[in-house]
Each structure stands twice: as structure tokens, then as C-alpha cells.
Amino acid sequence: MNSQKSYAELSERIVRLLQDERKRQGLSKYAVEQRCGISQQMIGYVERGLRRPSLETALRMADGLGVNLAIIIAKAQARKLASKRKP
């Protein structure tokens, strides 16, 4: 059960990093929809934590943002390790 929680936390960090990248680029959900074919409603659900993205959805969102999902995942995992080390 603990691993399920850690996977959920990792998924949340990945989504947060994708959302941060979208905002950093100044893109609306509509602009991302046009780039990757995922509805802005679904993007909103994912960003608000109402839906967990499938691997395909996360890949398409990353591609629409012009970022490598593997790098996003690595950053999310690094943040997880850093948060574990804090007292």
C-alpha cells in the first residue's frame, strides 16, 4: 500500500511539473489542446487532480509542450528523494 501512495505522489509531481512548464511557456490549456490533441477539459481535470493521466496522455501533454517526459519523470523522482532527506 505504501508503494501505491508513492506512485500517486510521483504522478502528482509529474503533473505539477507539466503544469508549471505550460505556465512557464505562457500557454493556455486550449493552446496545449491544439498541439497535442487532448481536450482542454481533460488537461484541466489532470492539472486539478481530478484525473490521473495515462502514460499516453502524459506523453502527449509533454510532446505538446515540447519537453521530454523522461526528463520530467526524472525531475519528479529527484524532488521525491530531496523531500525524503529533509528532516
GROMACS elastic network, one bead per residue, 0.5 to 0.9 nm:
[ bonds ]
;  ai    aj funct       b0    kb
    1     4     6  0.51259   500
    1     5     6  0.65725   500
    1     6     6  0.88711   500
    2     5     6  0.51557   500
    2     6     6  0.63604   500
    2     7     6  0.87418   500
    3     7     6  0.60962   500
    3     8     6  0.85133   500
    4     7     6  0.51218   500
    4     8     6  0.61801   500
    4     9     6  0.86228   500
    5     8     6  0.50419   500
    5     9     6  0.61605   500
    5    10     6  0.85795   500
    6    10     6  0.60646   500
    6    11     6  0.84950   500
    6    80     6  0.88319   500
    7    10     6  0.50129   500
    7    11     6  0.60605   500
    7    12     6  0.85706   500
    8    11     6  0.50528   500
    8    12     6  0.62217   500
    8    13     6  0.87258   500
    8    52     6  0.85955   500
    9    12     6  0.50474   500
    9    13     6  0.62822   500
    9    14     6  0.86922   500
    9    80     6  0.83197   500
   10    13     6  0.50807   500
   10    14     6  0.62153   500
   10    15     6  0.86675   500
   10    73     6  0.81148   500
   10    76     6  0.63258   500
   10    77     6  0.67678   500
   10    80     6  0.72636   500
   11    14     6  0.50930   500
   11    15     6  0.62449   500
   11    16     6  0.85872   500
   11    52     6  0.73341   500
   11    53     6  0.81386   500
   11    73     6  0.86869   500
   11    76     6  0.83148   500
   12    15     6  0.51549   500
   12    16     6  0.61062   500
   12    17     6  0.86409   500
   12    47     6  0.87245   500
   12    49     6  0.74325   500
   12    52     6  0.81088   500
   12    76     6  0.88024   500
   13    17     6  0.61345   500
   13    18     6  0.86119   500
   13    72     6  0.89985   500
   13    73     6  0.84128   500
   13    75     6  0.87425   500
   13    76     6  0.54261   500
   13    77     6  0.82904   500
   13    79     6  0.81272   500
   13    80     6  0.83540   500
   14    17     6  0.51565   500
   14    18     6  0.62639   500
   14    19     6  0.86239   500
   14    58     6  0.85808   500
   14    69     6  0.87000   500
   14    72     6  0.63095   500
   14    73     6  0.60307   500
   14    75     6  0.81509   500
   14    76     6  0.56375   500
   14    77     6  0.87081   500
   15    18     6  0.50636   500
   15    19     6  0.61046   500
   15    20     6  0.84979   500
   15    46     6  0.71169   500
   15    47     6  0.62601   500
   15    49     6  0.83948   500
   15    52     6  0.84979   500
   15    53     6  0.81173   500
   15    58     6  0.80253   500
   16    19     6  0.50174   500
   16    20     6  0.59921   500
   16    21     6  0.85178   500
   16    47     6  0.70062   500
   16    76     6  0.89270   500
   17    21     6  0.61155   500
   17    22     6  0.86028   500
   17    72     6  0.67138   500
   17    73     6  0.88504   500
   17    75     6  0.82793   500
   17    76     6  0.74553   500
   18    21     6  0.50846   500
   18    22     6  0.62303   500
   18    23     6  0.87089   500
   18    47     6  0.84908   500
   18    58     6  0.85034   500
   18    61     6  0.75655   500
   18    62     6  0.68417   500
   18    65     6  0.80352   500
   18    67     6  0.87783   500
   18    69     6  0.88241   500
   18    72     6  0.74738   500
   19    22     6  0.50301   500
   19    23     6  0.62399   500
   19    24     6  0.84704   500
   19    47     6  0.64847   500
   20    23     6  0.51634   500
   20    24     6  0.59372   500
   20    25     6  0.85755   500
   21    25     6  0.61559   500
   21    26     6  0.85282   500
   21    27     6  0.88171   500
   21    65     6  0.73114   500
   21    67     6  0.85375   500
   22    25     6  0.52973   500
   22    26     6  0.63160   500
   22    27     6  0.54270   500
   22    28     6  0.73974   500
   22    29     6  0.80848   500
   22    32     6  0.78795   500
   22    65     6  0.65501   500
   23    27     6  0.59134   500
   23    28     6  0.76332   500
   24    27     6  0.77379   500
   25    65     6  0.81734   500
   27    30     6  0.79321   500
   27    31     6  0.58785   500
   27    32     6  0.67890   500
   27    65     6  0.86627   500
   28    31     6  0.51506   500
   28    32     6  0.65395   500
   28    33     6  0.86386   500
   28    40     6  0.86594   500
   29    32     6  0.51281   500
   29    33     6  0.61105   500
   29    34     6  0.87090   500
   29    39     6  0.81927   500
   29    40     6  0.50534   500
   29    41     6  0.81619   500
   29    43     6  0.66005   500
   29    44     6  0.73253   500
   30    34     6  0.62829   500
   30    35     6  0.87297   500
   30    39     6  0.76627   500
   30    40     6  0.54327   500
   30    41     6  0.89551   500
   31    34     6  0.51347   500
   31    35     6  0.63773   500
   31    36     6  0.88185   500
   31    40     6  0.84585   500
   31    64     6  0.87508   500
   32    35     6  0.50159   500
   32    36     6  0.60737   500
   32    37     6  0.77874   500
   32    38     6  0.76750   500
   32    39     6  0.85165   500
   32    40     6  0.74584   500
   32    43     6  0.83873   500
   32    61     6  0.72276   500
   32    64     6  0.57723   500
   32    65     6  0.69012   500
   33    36     6  0.54033   500
   33    37     6  0.50237   500
   33    39     6  0.53190   500
   33    40     6  0.55274   500
   33    43     6  0.78871   500
   33    61     6  0.84128   500
   33    64     6  0.78377   500
   34    37     6  0.57633   500
   34    38     6  0.78082   500
   34    39     6  0.83885   500
   34    40     6  0.89140   500
   34    64     6  0.81942   500
   35    38     6  0.83811   500
   35    60     6  0.87678   500
   35    61     6  0.84769   500
   35    63     6  0.80936   500
   35    65     6  0.78072   500
   36    39     6  0.87054   500
   36    60     6  0.55008   500
   36    61     6  0.61469   500
   36    62     6  0.85101   500
   36    63     6  0.68270   500
   36    65     6  0.83373   500
   37    40     6  0.89195   500
   37    60     6  0.77566   500
   37    61     6  0.86796   500
   37    64     6  0.84310   500
   38    41     6  0.82890   500
   38    42     6  0.66403   500
   38    43     6  0.68887   500
   38    57     6  0.74586   500
   38    60     6  0.75874   500
   38    61     6  0.75357   500
   39    42     6  0.52354   500
   39    43     6  0.63522   500
   39    44     6  0.86284   500
   40    44     6  0.60533   500
   40    45     6  0.85504   500
   41    44     6  0.50599   500
   41    45     6  0.62300   500
   41    46     6  0.86959   500
   42    46     6  0.61381   500
   42    47     6  0.85097   500
   42    51     6  0.79236   500
   42    53     6  0.89863   500
   43    46     6  0.51451   500
   43    47     6  0.60777   500
   43    48     6  0.85391   500
   43    53     6  0.89523   500
   43    61     6  0.82402   500
   44    47     6  0.50762   500
   44    48     6  0.60039   500
   44    49     6  0.84569   500
   44    50     6  0.83830   500
   44    51     6  0.89691   500
   45    48     6  0.52649   500
   45    49     6  0.61449   500
   45    51     6  0.54721   500
   45    52     6  0.83219   500
   46    49     6  0.51567   500
   46    50     6  0.58858   500
   46    52     6  0.58521   500
   46    53     6  0.62603   500
   47    50     6  0.76518   500
   47    51     6  0.80952   500
   47    52     6  0.88715   500
   48    51     6  0.78066   500
   49    52     6  0.66893   500
   53    56     6  0.77556   500
   53    57     6  0.54966   500
   53    58     6  0.58136   500
   54    57     6  0.51125   500
   54    58     6  0.62315   500
   54    59     6  0.85271   500
   55    58     6  0.51540   500
   55    59     6  0.60514   500
   55    60     6  0.85469   500
   56    59     6  0.50513   500
   56    60     6  0.60779   500
   56    61     6  0.85310   500
   57    60     6  0.51070   500
   57    61     6  0.60664   500
   57    62     6  0.85312   500
   58    61     6  0.50923   500
   58    62     6  0.60869   500
   58    63     6  0.84763   500
   58    69     6  0.73286   500
   59    62     6  0.51628   500
   59    63     6  0.60518   500
   59    64     6  0.85402   500
   59    68     6  0.81706   500
   59    69     6  0.60959   500
   60    64     6  0.60392   500
   60    65     6  0.85826   500
   61    64     6  0.50528   500
   61    65     6  0.63186   500
   61    66     6  0.86453   500
   61    67     6  0.87900   500
   61    69     6  0.87021   500
   62    65     6  0.50618   500
   62    66     6  0.61076   500
   62    67     6  0.51903   500
   62    68     6  0.61981   500
   62    69     6  0.56238   500
   62    72     6  0.84154   500
   63    67     6  0.58833   500
   63    68     6  0.69565   500
   63    69     6  0.77839   500
   64    67     6  0.77762   500
   65    68     6  0.88032   500
   67    70     6  0.88062   500
   67    71     6  0.77836   500
   67    72     6  0.77919   500
   68    71     6  0.54325   500
   68    72     6  0.66033   500
   68    73     6  0.88848   500
   69    73     6  0.60985   500
   69    74     6  0.85187   500
   70    73     6  0.50827   500
   70    74     6  0.61374   500
   70    75     6  0.86405   500
   71    75     6  0.61648   500
   71    76     6  0.85645   500
   72    75     6  0.51303   500
   72    76     6  0.61736   500
   72    77     6  0.86462   500
   73    77     6  0.61426   500
   73    78     6  0.85494   500
   74    77     6  0.50940   500
   74    78     6  0.61177   500
   74    79     6  0.86543   500
   75    78     6  0.50023   500
   75    79     6  0.62254   500
   75    80     6  0.86333   500
   76    79     6  0.51638   500
   76    80     6  0.63201   500
   76    81     6  0.88535   500
   77    81     6  0.63437   500
   77    82     6  0.86339   500
   78    81     6  0.51287   500
   78    82     6  0.61355   500
   78    83     6  0.86052   500
   79    83     6  0.60654   500
   79    84     6  0.86017   500
   80    83     6  0.52250   500
   80    84     6  0.63493   500
   80    85     6  0.89200   500
   81    84     6  0.51513   500
   81    85     6  0.65002   500
   82    85     6  0.52907   500
   82    86     6  0.67212   500
   83    86     6  0.54480   500
   83    87     6  0.86840   500
   84    87     6  0.78872   500
